[in-house]
Amino acid sequence: MPFQTGRLKSLRRRLGPLEAFLITKMHNVRYLTGFTGSAGFALVTRSENIFVTDFRYGEQARKEVEGWDIVVEKSGGPSAVKRLGKKLGIRSLGFEASVDYGYFESLRKSFRKVKPIKAVVEKMRAVKEKEELRSIRKAVKIAEKAFKKIKPHIKAGARERSIALRLEERLRKEGSGGLPFDIIVASGENSAMPHAKATEKKLGPGALVIIDWGARADGYCSDMTRTFLIKGGKDIRRKKEIYSLVLRANREAAGVAAAGAHTRSIDNSARDVIKKAGYGEYFGHATGHGVGLDVHEGPGISRQRSVRVREGMVFTIEPGIYVPGLGGVRIEDMVAVGPEGAVGLTSLPRRLEII
């Protein structure tokens, strides 16, 4: 794709004194080369960019990868890197810090100097280009359309797993290129577990029901969550109170999300709403995360490591309250940062629906 040329230039500027940089994480390889297969690596020097894959993907690479020298090797592992390094006279090599120890040991023996570099391509990916944003919007549209089709099946007596399977089938029918993560359908006490797996549990009266799902389009992900309340049951007033707090936290955080803001301030704006209401101990995860080729990528919207928000970033805003024995509420939206603040990408209603 033509827009990848600028990415290469940006990467070269980050090389510093190193002669070459090795990219092995497949989503980073795809970001730089356009290759959609599952095996290969990219090697970038001051003047050359080389993509290496094995026989299975040779023809695919020739169709998808433009502007790179394509090498088809019997083995695409460290031995191929060593051969290329020797051929090109590379002495100092940067590599992604995510490689396993065995891979690192092989590189260390093959080059005079090796340096692990953390998240260099990931930092580039955190700011989306127009083409990427278009794909993300498409993934959101697929996810929302699929959800609307299966929503009538969310009712008392339905099983969590049945709802999840219906939604997965519908996502694929609407054009999702696989699922970015396992669909979460958690009801009643299960909803107090942020990452609960769908079970055979039936949706009972008064149950809070968290549904967290997403889609893929052109390799890019969407991620959203809605929470419902089943009619009847007990503690309804408290469940409505919790829902109202989470919704307010969601909206407060969205209002702070703008270019120049710190990610910690977005997290704090949501967390303060929940904490002041006495539920701080029941909100233990980050307020959000970046979404792109990976469903969880930079920037992280949390209290831990804060970064400055830049125009073009795409991330979730997903505060939650999870009370053991009572249930949980999470409302997750996706936003894109534009010149005038955060623009909502997700459009499904946020008001509490009692079904």
Order of alpha helices (4+ residues) and beta strands (2+ residues): alpha-beta-alpha-beta-beta-alpha-beta-alpha-beta-alpha-beta-alpha-alpha-alpha-beta-beta-beta-beta-beta-alpha-alpha-beta-beta-beta-beta-beta-beta-beta-beta
